[in-house]
Amino acid sequence: MASRSLLHRPAATALPADDSIPLHERVRHRALLTVAVMGASVMQILDTTIANVAIPHMQSALGATSETVTWVLTSYILASAVAMPITGWLADRIGRRELFLIAIFGFIVASMACGAAQSLDQMVAFRFLQGVFAAFIGPLSQAVMLDINPPERHARAMSIWGMGIMIGPIVGPVLGGWLTEQASWRWVFYVNLPFGLLTLALMWALLPATKKTSRRFDLFGFSMLALGLAALQLMLDRGAHADWFDSVEIWIECGVAVACLWMFVVHMFTAHAPLFSRAMLADRNLVTAMGFMVVVGVVMFASMALLPPMLQNLFGWPVIDTGLALAVRGIGILMSMAVAGRLLGKVDPRWLVGTGLAIAAFSLWQMSHWSLAMGMEPVIVSGLVQGLGMGLIFIPLNTMAFATIAPQYRTDGSSLLNLFRSLGASIGISIVTTLLGSNIQTSHADLSAHVTNSSVSILDPSTADRFGIAGETALAMVNAEINRQAAMVAYIDNFWAMMWMTLAAVPLVLLLRPPRPGGPVASVADLGH
């Protein structure tokens, strides 16, 4: 039977959906199934960043303004945040295999629709659908990677899964820029078709079924969580454009977010059958890992949001050079994840997480010493160092998060970890964007105060208007240089702030449950006892 081809092998649906037999004992061709799961995961995570570089081209093609075109990104993030919490309930209700296949198929169809969109309204609607299906792929891929591997291989499985999650956002802008330049912005979406169909075929053939569970849906809890997350995401995304709390819109969104999330928390502690199991949320490792995911989201995604415009606008680097310099961060992630996977079981994972945070903070310290006179080397070195730190954090953290919860909670737990990482990214990007704009204004005022006749000997600012066009040109040149210097100071201030935030998260390592003697973490097989 082992020699039979894939075409003649019974489909995965023929495998018994008997949860008394561990999934990793029922799976055929684990390596090939891993490729399929990672293909779906990477495809989904790429789309969180690959479309960013194509936004200017979409704006002109769809007849949008610079403000309305941002809804192409906002709709995707909003849909993902709202849909992600119900991944576990849907997986139990219709089956995890079925939900995974539906999510991949829906993602492919939505991607094709986005590529064919003829108006901004169509694009926003299709991106919303794409975000809904993408919300299920991330948590399901992580849960499946854990289930198709025995407990002793969980660290390695999380290393493989983490590589796609961490490297995807780095590769996305480079790939998106190349596709946009060589073909069209529509290929940013069309590229999902060949990879998606191959992934879908492999998943249909190889992924075993799991038992379906009749689980009551907490409509009130989900409604409060969905409204709260939607309002929070809108506030974070729209804050910089609407001048934050000087806008009535932001006050309304903040009020809705606080009220709904507060009611959700109270409901979680008082409801008979809440959306998430209270036993799962009582797990110290999982809750602590959720907090760490916010830090990972801030450091990883906020850095990636800051660096491309800085390198292109202030240093004048072309898009390809910027992408290649930032891609070095991915090399560091790959290296440290490979090391972390081997060290788990030999070294306390808490030491790995703490070391990773310290290394990430050191990279931000390096970035805080950048200047406009530097070359490419400091960017490459700091990116490599930051990648090494992030890789050491991600794998031990995910391994410990799932080491002390029962297997039936993996999908729910994964959805929460992915949700908190996404929220961390949104919060981080909003904070650094707001700080950047504020610090640029402050630094510009400080630097302008020192531009006097004595400091700029070739030009007296007070008498420049006497020289007509020449004087105005000279003042414009001075002002442009002040803007560049002010922007660089603002970026450095952001790097300092991110460094201190990363260091402040180090003590959280003490909240993680220490591993059992003789093993990296508590065996999942023992969790029910």
C-alpha positions, 0 to 999 in steps of 0.5 A: 500500500505504501507504494501506491501513488497519491492519485490512487490513495483514498482521500483524507476524508476516508481516514477515521475521525477518531480523536482517541487516535492521536492525529500524528499517528493517522497522518500520511506523508507528514513532510508533504502535509507540512509543505501544504500547511506552510504554503497556506500560512505563508500565502496568508501572511504575505498578503498582510504586507505584499499589497502595501507597495502597490497602493499608489498604483491602485489609487490611480487605477481605481480613481481613489484619493490618498485617504480613501485608498487606505481602506484597501488595507483597513478592510483586510485588517478589520475583517481578520480581527473580527473573524479570528476569535471564532476560528475555534468554534467553527473548527469544532462545529464544521470540522477543522479539515473542512474549515481549513479547505474552505478558508484556502478556497475562499482566500483564492477566490477573494484574491482573484476578485481583488485582482479583477476589481474595477472600483474602490468599492469592489476592492474594499469589499473583496479585501474584506472577504479575503481578510475573513478567510485569512483570519482562519488560515493562521490559527488553523495552520499553527494548530495543525502543525502541532497536531500532526507532530508528536509532542517531542517534535513540537519545538521543531514544528513551531520552528518551521511554522515560525519561519513562515510567519516571521519571514513573510512580512519581510519578503512581502514588500520586496515581492510586491514591489517586484511584481508591480514593476515587472507586471502589474499591481493586479499580480500582487493578488493573482500570484496566490492562484497557482500556489493556492491551488497546489496547497488546496490539492495537497491539503484535500488529499493528506489532511485527516479529518477530526471529530465535529463537536456540538458547541454552543455559540456565545452570540453576545460574547462574540458580538461584544468582542467583534464590535470592540475589536472593530472599533479598536482597529478603526481607531488605531488605523484612522487615528493619525489621519483624524488627528486622534482625540481632537476628532469626534470620530476617534472619541466614538471609536474609543468609547465603543471599544472600551465599553464593548471589550469591558462587557466582553471581559465581564461576560467571560467571567460570568457566562455559563458557556463563554466564547473561550473556555475559562480553563484555557484562559486560566493557563499562565503560559498562554496568557503570558505568551499573549502579552509577549505577542503584543511586544513581538507585533510592536517590535517586528511590524512597527520596525518594518513600517518605519524602515522602508519610508526612512531608507527611501525618503531620507537616504534615497535608496531604491525599492529593490535595495531597501528590500534586500537590506531588510531581507537580511533580517530574515536570515537572522530569523532563520539562523536563530530559529534553527538554533532555538529548535535544537536548544529546546530540551537542553536549555530552559526556554525562558532563558531563550526568550529573555536572551532574544528580548535582550538581543532585540533591544540591543538591535534597537539600541544600534538603530538609535545611533544611526545618522544620515551619513551612514551607509548600508552596513549599519542597516544590515548589521542591526537587521541581522541582530534583530532577526537573531533576537526575534527568532529566539523569542518566537519558537520557545514562546509558542512551544511553551504557550501550547505545552500546558493546555489540553489539545482541544484548546489548541485552535482557540489558543492559536487564534488568540495568539495570532489575534494578539500579535495582529493587535500588537502590530496595529498598536505598534504601527499607530504609536510609532507613526503618531510619535514620528509625526509629533517628534518631527514637528518638535525637532524641526522647531528645535533645529530651526531655532538654531539657524541664525546668521552666525550658524549659517554664515552664507545666508542671513535668514532675516534678510534672505527675502531681499535677494528675491528668487535666489534667497527663497531658493536658499531658504528652501534648501535650508528648510529641506535639510532641517526637515531631513535632520528633524525626521532622522531625530524623530526616527531615532526617538522611536527606536529608543522608545521601542528599545525600552518597551522591549526591555520592559517585557523581559521580566514577564519571562518570570511568569512563564511556567518552568519546564519539567525536569528532563524535558523542554516543557510539560508533555501535552500527553500529560495535560489531562491528568 
